[in-house]
């Protein structure tokens, strides 16, 4: 029987070990990204899960996105600034205030925020009980009104009412408690963000409600007092039983923001993965479809985000769309 040369056995063994090491190094090279979302109970949580999945599928060896449950949009901004997450969704008006250090962020400026894309528009429905007889914004003065402190929609609605000089009788409570309070008649007014929101459908299953329209003049007043905070959206007739015709609703833009220290090439890949899959994402998620998320760059320009693009995002839009980025969306060096 022919003896095997031990030298070649050693070479074979070293080759196998090196292959295993190379595979291990390739896996270890994947950049880990924590993408903040919302509460898992929120209908918007699925949006971030879908975006993260698109990135992981596009770059399985380069990026490893983990979606992190958070307390919501306001919390996401603080966590991005502290780097406990790298990116996450937030109300664009709150992000602008945080970036500039104005309004309620005067003493807690967040200069490290950067934008990824325009995001999507979502309405905030202002609801009253039918029995209250309130059908106008002015009628909210003195009305018992559920307020959800610490929420994005609560922040902008409170600013909106303040800009208009409207002073409801606020009752502080959580989201779930607000639904119960409306049903029980403890409060006669509330608000809820989301296009065809489940909480409002729940209310309509047990009681008659009004959904209060806003006016273009009210948005003008909002922006005069709180710049870049007033936005409206036309909601269609039939969206809820209470909407017998289309009307103007208060709205805000939900965008995704990232810390400036995330490498350019990482952000470039994130934006490219989402861009390449934007049609599929919009087709499967109603809030993204109704909010025109697929117009990623155009929405950023139209609604003048005010928080500059991350250089990686800007580079992608320049390369892909051959555009000139507006000066206020170019990040300082």
TAVEN-V716872 format. One record per residue. N is the residue number from 1. RES is the residue in one letter. NEAR is the number of other ideal C-beta (glycine too) atoms within 12 Angstrom. Layout:
N;RES;NEAR  N;RES;NEAR
This chain:
1;X;3  2;X;4  3;X;8  4;X;11  5;X;10  6;X;10  7;X;11  8;X;12  9;X;13  10;X;13  11;X;14  12;X;15  13;X;14  14;X;14  15;X;14  16;X;14  17;X;14  18;X;14  19;X;14  20;X;14  21;X;14  22;X;14  23;X;14  24;X;13  25;X;13  26;X;14  27;X;16  28;X;14  29;X;16  30;X;21  31;X;24  32;X;20  33;X;35  34;X;29  35;X;43  36;X;42  37;X;37  38;X;36  39;X;24  40;X;17  41;X;17  42;X;32  43;X;29  44;X;44  45;X;27  46;X;24  47;X;37  48;X;43  49;X;28  50;X;32  51;X;45  52;X;36  53;X;27  54;X;34  55;X;40  56;X;28  57;X;22  58;X;24  59;X;27  60;X;18  61;X;17  62;X;26  63;X;35  64;X;26  65;X;38  66;X;24  67;X;32  68;X;29  69;X;24  70;X;32  71;X;28  72;X;37  73;X;44  74;X;35  75;X;30  76;X;43  77;X;44  78;X;30  79;X;33  80;X;43  81;X;33  82;X;20  83;X;21  84;X;19  85;X;35  86;X;40  87;X;50  88;X;49  89;X;51  90;X;50  91;X;46  92;X;42  93;X;46  94;X;45  95;X;49  96;X;39  97;X;33  98;X;39  99;X;36  100;X;27  101;X;17  102;X;24  103;X;28  104;X;28  105;X;28  106;X;12  107;X;11  108;X;21  109;X;21  110;X;32  111;X;21  112;X;28  113;X;46  114;X;43  115;X;47  116;X;53  117;X;49  118;X;38  119;X;45  120;X;43  121;X;35  122;X;43  123;X;43  124;X;43  125;X;39  126;X;44  127;X;48  128;X;36  129;X;33  130;X;22  131;X;15  132;X;28  133;X;15  134;X;29  135;X;22  136;X;23  137;X;36  138;X;20  139;X;22  140;X;38  141;X;19  142;X;16  143;X;34  144;X;27  145;X;38  146;X;42  147;X;32  148;X;34  149;X;23  150;X;23  151;X;35  152;X;45  153;X;43  154;X;34  155;X;36  156;X;43  157;X;46  158;X;32  159;X;32  160;X;39  161;X;35  162;X;22  163;X;28  164;X;32  165;X;16  166;X;30  167;X;18  168;X;34  169;X;20  170;X;28  171;X;24  172;X;21  173;X;25  174;X;23  175;X;36  176;X;20  177;X;21  178;X;36  179;X;31  180;X;22  181;X;30  182;X;40  183;X;25  184;X;19  185;X;18  186;X;20  187;X;33  188;X;34  189;X;44  190;X;50  191;X;46  192;X;40  193;X;43  194;X;37  195;X;34  196;X;26  197;X;34  198;X;23  199;X;35  200;X;38  201;X;23  202;X;23  203;X;36  204;X;28  205;X;16  206;X;19  207;X;27  208;X;20  209;X;35  210;X;35  211;X;42  212;X;41  213;X;32  214;X;37  215;X;21  216;X;16  217;X;16  218;X;33  219;X;29  220;X;20  221;X;23  222;X;35  223;X;25  224;X;15  225;X;21  226;X;32  227;X;20  228;X;32  229;X;42  230;X;33  231;X;40  232;X;29  233;X;32  234;X;22  235;X;35  236;X;19  237;X;15  238;X;14  239;X;27  240;X;33  241;X;20  242;X;29  243;X;27  244;X;15  245;X;15  246;X;17  247;X;28  248;X;28  249;X;42  250;X;42  251;X;41  252;X;45  253;X;46  254;X;51  255;X;50  256;X;53  257;X;48  258;X;45  259;X;37  260;X;31  261;X;22  262;X;37  263;X;21  264;X;22  265;X;20  266;X;34  267;X;38  268;X;32  269;X;35  270;X;41  271;X;45  272;X;29  273;X;33  274;X;45  275;X;32  276;X;21  277;X;28  278;X;32  279;X;18  280;X;22  281;X;33  282;X;26  283;X;14  284;X;21  285;X;31  286;X;24  287;X;36  288;X;40  289;X;23  290;X;26  291;X;37  292;X;28  293;X;41  294;X;27  295;X;25  296;X;42  297;X;37  298;X;21  299;X;30  300;X;40  301;X;23  302;X;19  303;X;38  304;X;26  305;X;43  306;X;32  307;X;46  308;X;33  309;X;41  310;X;43  311;X;30  312;X;32  313;X;46  314;X;31  315;X;25  316;X;32  317;X;33  318;X;20  319;X;17  320;X;19  321;X;21  322;X;10  323;X;21  324;X;13  325;X;26  326;X;19  327;X;13  328;X;20  329;X;34  330;X;22  331;X;30  332;X;17  333;X;6
